[in-house]
Amino acid sequence: MGQKLGDDADEVLKVLNERGITKKLAKEALEIARQRGGFT
């Protein structure tokens, strides 16, 4: 898994939302990614 979805959290949230992922779920996923050191 190495697909880049955006350069920052806002871009990633937008892409995920366009693909049917709710903002709440996407924010939770971004927080987990941030804690683990990556957004890829």
C-alpha positions in Angstrom: 0.0 0.0 0.0 1.8 3.1 -1.2 -0.7 5.3 -3.0 -0.5 9.0 -2.0 -3.9 10.6 -1.5 -2.8 14.1 -0.8 -0.1 16.4 0.5 -1.9 17.2 3.8 -4.7 16.0 5.9 -7.3 18.3 4.3 -6.5 16.9 0.8 -6.7 13.4 2.1 -10.0 14.0 3.8 -11.4 15.4 0.6 -10.3 12.4 -1.5 -11.6 9.9 1.0 -15.0 11.7 1.2 -15.3 11.6 -2.6 -14.8 7.9 -2.4 -17.6 7.4 0.1 -15.7 7.4 3.4 -17.4 9.5 6.0 -15.5 12.5 7.4 -15.7 11.0 10.9 -14.2 7.7 9.9 -11.5 9.4 7.7 -10.5 11.7 10.6 -10.1 8.7 12.8 -8.0 6.9 10.2 -5.8 10.1 9.8 -5.2 10.3 13.5 -4.1 6.6 13.6 -1.8 7.3 10.6 -0.4 10.4 12.3 0.3 8.4 15.5 2.1 5.7 13.4 4.2 8.3 11.5 2.7 8.3 8.0 0.0 9.4 5.7 0.6 7.0 2.8 
